[in-house]
Amino acid sequence: MLEFAAPWWLLALPVPWLVWLSLARRRRGKQTGAPAALIHAQADILAELAAQPSSRSDPVPWLWILGCTLLLTALARPQWVDTTAGTYQGRDFLLAIDVSGSMRAQDFVVDGQIINRLDMLKRVVDRFLVGRRGDRIGLIVFGDDAYTLAPLTGDLDLVRTLLDEVRNGMAGEKTALGNAVALAVERLRDHEATTRTLVLLTDGSNTAGTITPEAATMMAKEESVRIYAVGIGSHRKVPFPRGANEAPAITEMPLDEDVLRRMAQQTGGRYYLAENTEEMRRIITDIELLEKVDIRDNADSRRSEWYWLPLAAGLVLLLVWHLRARREVLP
């Protein structure tokens, strides 16, 4: 199907005709004005010749008009769009990531380096996103409240970029589990896929928000949203950073596994516990076993730029018109 990337240039197509008509009218006005005095030996003969009608007066410069028209068409950027919709097997799910203060706990190791829970989670999820094909993923972060960073999209490079910008405490220091699930349900409510999946990644219990985890779970169940809950951390005492020049405090970071397990079971999902990096990687890999769905996507329609065709043709016609104009000689 032929489309134009800049169709407003097509409004200028009458301009070459209007320019020629204006110039022709001006020339005719000069010819019908008062005759100028001729000081010439054959003035009478020249006056008679000038008064005779000419069949070649104001010839239409078809080459110039058509050349300008083609250049304007090139500016409109004609494109050929392959509208064949692709249908493929893929996964659709939302990632809800806890960015509360407790995610600063430094009890994970990645590549021999001790890092906090959120940084570990970002690295593992980023590696999972690399090279994915056919999946549509959305991103939610939550702390005191929940916020959508990316709706369901096949542009996983965008999701990775947004994931890299996630920081501890960017949504507050507490944990609004219920709000996060309710927001995910709202984002998936109008989704046409046969499966609606939420991957909930958190290390705490519900300590904020206006919606309880129980109420959010009922909302998810009513909308057929499956919750795959992942508990981050353990029940052991873990190092927690303090000031820049202070040693980390060793403290307990309670994880409410019972709530997460009920949320998963009541919606037909599954609960996982990730106490170290390797377990987290296995859990993310297990997500690939989620039920695949048929995805119909027109966003990958191939576009071929055709602006060069009218551009080349227009330049050739203008060149031919210019050469012919230079060869014209008055009788």
C-alpha positions as CSV (number, residue, x, y, z in Angstrom):
1,M,0.0,0.0,0.0
2,L,1.3,3.4,-1.0
3,E,1.6,6.0,1.8
4,F,3.2,9.4,2.3
5,A,5.3,10.2,5.3
6,A,4.9,14.0,4.9
7,P,1.6,14.3,3.0
8,W,1.2,18.1,3.7
9,W,3.7,18.7,0.8
10,L,1.0,17.5,-1.6
11,L,-1.0,20.6,-0.8
12,A,1.7,22.5,-2.8
13,L,1.1,20.6,-6.0
14,P,-0.9,23.4,-7.6
15,V,1.9,25.9,-7.0
16,P,3.8,25.3,-10.3
17,W,0.6,25.8,-12.3
18,L,-0.2,29.0,-10.4
19,V,3.3,30.4,-11.0
20,W,3.1,29.7,-14.7
21,L,-0.4,31.3,-14.9
22,S,0.7,34.3,-13.1
23,L,3.8,34.8,-15.4
24,A,1.7,34.2,-18.5
25,R,-1.0,36.8,-17.4
26,R,1.7,39.3,-16.8
27,R,3.2,38.8,-20.3
28,R,-0.2,39.1,-21.9
29,G,-0.8,42.4,-20.0
30,K,2.4,43.8,-21.4
31,Q,1.5,42.8,-25.0
32,T,-1.9,44.4,-24.8
33,G,-0.6,47.8,-23.5
34,A,0.2,50.9,-25.5
35,P,2.7,50.2,-28.3
36,A,6.1,51.6,-27.7
37,A,7.7,54.0,-30.2
38,L,10.0,52.2,-32.7
39,I,13.0,54.0,-34.1
40,H,13.9,51.6,-36.9
41,A,14.2,51.7,-40.7
42,Q,11.6,48.9,-41.0
43,A,9.4,50.0,-38.1
44,D,6.2,49.6,-40.0
45,I,7.0,46.0,-41.0
46,L,8.0,45.1,-37.4
47,A,4.9,46.6,-36.0
48,E,2.7,44.5,-38.4
49,L,4.6,41.3,-37.4
50,A,4.2,42.1,-33.7
51,A,0.4,42.6,-34.2
52,Q,-0.1,39.2,-35.8
53,P,-1.3,36.4,-33.5
54,S,1.3,33.7,-32.8
55,S,0.4,30.1,-32.4
56,R,3.4,29.7,-30.1
57,S,2.5,32.5,-27.6
58,D,2.6,31.4,-24.0
59,P,3.3,27.7,-24.6
60,V,2.7,25.6,-21.5
61,P,6.1,24.5,-20.1
62,W,5.0,21.0,-19.5
63,L,8.5,19.7,-18.6
64,W,9.0,22.4,-16.0
65,I,5.6,22.0,-14.4
66,L,5.8,18.2,-14.3
67,G,9.4,18.4,-13.0
68,C,8.3,20.7,-10.1
69,T,5.3,18.5,-9.4
70,L,7.6,15.4,-9.1
71,L,9.9,17.2,-6.8
72,L,7.0,18.2,-4.5
73,T,5.9,14.6,-4.6
74,A,9.4,13.5,-3.5
75,L,9.2,15.9,-0.6
76,A,6.0,14.1,0.6
77,R,8.1,11.0,0.9
78,P,6.1,8.2,-0.8
79,Q,6.6,4.9,0.9
80,W,5.4,1.4,0.1
81,V,4.1,-0.3,3.2
82,D,3.8,-4.1,3.5
83,T,0.5,-4.4,5.4
84,T,0.7,-8.2,5.9
85,A,0.1,-8.7,9.6
86,G,2.4,-11.1,11.3
87,T,1.1,-13.7,13.7
88,Y,3.6,-15.5,15.9
89,Q,3.9,-17.3,19.2
90,G,5.0,-15.1,22.1
91,R,4.5,-14.1,25.7
92,D,2.7,-11.1,27.1
93,F,3.3,-10.1,30.7
94,L,3.9,-7.2,33.0
95,L,6.9,-6.9,35.3
96,A,6.1,-5.2,38.6
97,I,9.4,-4.3,40.4
98,D,9.7,-3.3,44.0
99,V,11.9,-0.1,44.4
100,S,11.2,0.4,48.1
101,G,14.0,1.2,50.6
102,S,14.4,-2.5,51.6
103,M,15.6,-3.3,48.1
104,R,18.9,-1.5,49.1
105,A,19.9,-4.6,51.2
106,Q,23.3,-5.9,50.0
107,D,22.9,-9.7,50.1
108,F,23.4,-10.7,46.5
109,V,26.5,-11.4,44.5
110,V,26.8,-10.9,40.7
111,D,30.1,-11.6,38.9
112,G,31.9,-11.7,42.3
113,Q,30.6,-8.3,43.3
114,I,28.3,-7.7,46.3
115,I,25.4,-5.6,45.1
116,N,21.9,-4.7,46.4
117,R,18.7,-6.5,45.6
118,L,17.4,-4.0,43.0
119,D,20.7,-3.9,41.1
120,M,20.8,-7.7,41.0
121,L,17.2,-7.8,39.8
122,K,17.9,-5.3,37.1
123,R,20.9,-7.2,35.8
124,V,19.1,-10.6,35.7
125,V,16.0,-9.1,34.0
126,D,18.2,-7.2,31.5
127,R,20.0,-10.4,30.5
128,F,16.6,-12.1,30.1
129,L,15.4,-9.3,27.8
130,V,18.4,-9.5,25.5
131,G,17.6,-11.4,22.4
132,R,14.0,-12.0,23.2
133,R,11.8,-12.4,20.1
134,G,8.0,-12.3,20.0
135,D,7.5,-11.2,23.6
136,R,5.6,-8.1,24.7
137,I,6.6,-6.8,28.1
138,G,5.4,-3.9,30.3
139,L,7.1,-2.4,33.3
140,I,5.7,-1.2,36.6
141,V,7.6,0.1,39.6
142,F,6.1,0.5,43.1
143,G,7.0,1.9,46.5
144,D,4.6,4.1,48.4
145,D,2.5,3.9,45.2
146,A,2.7,2.1,41.9
147,Y,3.6,3.7,38.5
148,T,3.7,2.5,34.9
149,L,7.0,3.0,33.2
150,A,6.1,1.1,30.0
151,P,2.9,-0.4,28.8
152,L,2.9,-3.8,27.0
153,T,5.3,-3.3,24.0
154,G,7.4,-5.3,21.7
155,D,10.1,-2.6,21.8
156,L,12.2,-4.4,24.4
157,D,15.1,-2.0,23.8
158,L,12.9,0.7,25.2
159,V,12.0,-1.5,28.2
160,R,15.7,-2.2,28.8
161,T,16.5,1.5,28.7
162,L,13.7,2.3,31.2
163,L,14.8,-0.6,33.4
164,D,18.3,0.9,33.5
165,E,16.8,4.2,34.8
166,V,15.1,2.5,37.8
167,R,16.5,3.6,41.1
168,N,15.9,2.7,44.8
169,G,13.3,4.9,46.4
170,M,12.1,6.5,43.1
171,A,8.5,5.6,44.1
172,G,8.9,6.0,47.9
173,E,10.4,3.9,50.7
174,K,7.5,1.7,51.6
175,T,5.8,-1.2,49.7
176,A,2.4,-0.9,48.2
177,L,1.8,-4.5,47.0
178,G,-1.9,-4.1,46.6
179,N,-1.6,-0.9,44.5
180,A,1.0,-2.5,42.2
181,V,-1.3,-5.5,41.5
182,A,-4.3,-3.3,41.0
183,L,-2.4,-1.1,38.5
184,A,-1.3,-4.2,36.6
185,V,-4.9,-5.4,36.4
186,E,-5.9,-2.0,35.1
187,R,-3.2,-2.1,32.4
188,L,-4.2,-5.7,31.4
189,R,-7.9,-5.2,31.6
190,D,-8.4,-4.2,27.9
191,H,-5.6,-6.6,26.7
192,E,-6.9,-9.0,24.0
193,A,-4.5,-11.9,24.7
194,T,-6.0,-15.1,26.0
195,T,-3.5,-15.0,29.0
196,R,-2.9,-12.0,31.2
197,T,0.2,-12.4,33.4
198,L,1.8,-10.4,36.1
199,V,5.4,-11.1,37.4
200,L,5.5,-9.5,40.8
201,L,9.1,-9.0,42.1
202,T,9.3,-7.9,45.7
203,D,11.3,-8.3,49.0
204,G,8.8,-7.1,51.5
205,S,5.3,-7.1,52.9
206,N,2.5,-4.6,52.2
207,T,3.2,-1.5,54.2
208,A,1.6,1.3,52.1
209,G,-1.1,2.0,49.5
210,T,-4.9,2.3,49.5
211,I,-5.6,-1.2,48.2
212,T,-5.0,-4.3,50.3
213,P,-3.2,-7.3,48.7
214,E,-6.4,-9.4,49.2
215,A,-8.6,-6.9,47.4
216,A,-6.1,-6.6,44.5
217,T,-5.9,-10.4,44.3
218,M,-9.7,-10.6,43.9
219,M,-9.5,-7.9,41.1
220,A,-6.8,-10.0,39.4
221,K,-8.9,-13.2,39.7
222,E,-12.0,-11.5,38.2
223,E,-10.0,-10.2,35.2
224,S,-8.2,-13.6,34.8
225,V,-4.7,-12.2,35.5
226,R,-2.3,-14.7,36.7
227,I,0.3,-13.6,39.3
228,Y,3.7,-15.1,39.4
229,A,5.1,-13.7,42.7
230,V,8.9,-13.8,43.3
231,G,10.1,-13.1,46.8
232,I,13.6,-11.5,46.9
233,G,15.9,-12.2,49.8
234,S,15.7,-14.5,52.8
235,H,14.7,-14.5,56.5
236,R,18.4,-14.1,57.6
237,K,20.0,-10.9,58.8
238,V,21.4,-9.0,55.9
239,P,23.8,-6.0,55.4
240,F,21.9,-2.7,54.9
241,P,23.8,0.4,53.8
242,R,24.0,3.5,56.0
243,G,26.1,6.6,55.5
244,A,28.9,6.9,53.0
245,N,31.6,6.5,55.7
246,E,29.7,3.9,57.8
247,A,29.7,0.2,57.7
248,P,26.5,-1.5,56.7
249,A,24.0,-2.4,59.4
250,I,23.2,-6.0,59.9
251,T,19.5,-6.4,60.2
252,E,16.5,-8.5,59.3
253,M,14.3,-7.6,56.3
254,P,11.1,-9.5,56.8
255,L,9.5,-11.1,53.7
256,D,5.8,-11.9,53.8
257,E,5.8,-15.2,51.9
258,D,2.3,-16.2,53.0
259,V,0.7,-13.2,51.3
260,L,2.8,-13.7,48.1
261,R,2.0,-17.4,48.0
262,R,-1.8,-16.8,48.4
263,M,-1.8,-14.1,45.7
264,A,-0.1,-16.6,43.3
265,Q,-2.3,-19.6,44.2
266,Q,-5.6,-17.8,44.1
267,T,-4.9,-16.4,40.5
268,G,-3.6,-19.7,39.1
269,G,0.0,-18.5,39.1
270,R,3.1,-19.7,41.1
271,Y,5.2,-18.4,44.0
272,Y,9.1,-18.5,43.9
273,L,11.7,-17.6,46.5
274,A,15.0,-16.2,45.3
275,E,17.6,-16.3,48.0
276,N,20.6,-15.9,45.7
277,T,21.4,-14.8,42.2
278,E,21.5,-18.3,40.7
279,E,18.0,-19.0,42.0
280,M,16.8,-15.7,40.5
281,R,18.2,-16.6,37.1
282,R,16.5,-20.0,37.3
283,I,13.2,-18.4,38.2
284,I,13.4,-15.9,35.3
285,T,14.2,-18.8,32.9
286,D,11.2,-20.7,34.3
287,I,9.0,-17.8,33.1
288,E,9.7,-18.9,29.6
289,L,7.5,-21.9,30.4
290,L,4.5,-19.5,30.6
291,E,1.7,-20.3,28.3
292,K,2.4,-18.9,24.9
293,V,-0.2,-16.9,23.0
294,D,-0.8,-15.9,19.4
295,I,0.2,-12.3,18.9
296,R,-1.0,-10.4,15.8
297,D,1.3,-7.4,15.2
298,N,1.2,-4.8,12.5
299,A,3.9,-2.6,14.1
300,D,6.6,-4.5,12.2
301,S,5.2,-3.6,8.8
302,R,8.1,-3.1,6.4
303,R,8.4,0.3,4.8
304,S,10.3,1.0,1.6
305,E,11.2,4.5,0.8
306,W,10.2,5.5,-2.8
307,Y,11.0,9.2,-2.7
308,W,14.0,8.8,-4.9
309,L,11.9,7.8,-7.9
310,P,10.0,11.1,-8.3
311,L,13.1,13.0,-7.2
312,A,15.2,11.5,-10.0
313,A,12.5,11.8,-12.6
314,G,11.8,15.5,-11.6
315,L,15.5,16.4,-11.8
316,V,15.8,14.8,-15.3
317,L,12.7,16.7,-16.6
318,L,14.0,20.0,-15.2
319,L,17.4,19.4,-16.8
320,V,15.8,18.6,-20.2
321,W,13.6,21.7,-19.9
322,H,16.6,23.9,-19.1
323,L,18.6,22.5,-22.1
324,R,15.7,23.1,-24.5
325,A,15.2,26.6,-23.2
326,R,18.8,27.5,-23.9
327,R,18.6,26.2,-27.5
328,E,15.5,28.3,-28.3
329,V,16.5,31.2,-30.7
330,L,14.3,34.1,-31.7
331,P,13.4,34.2,-35.5
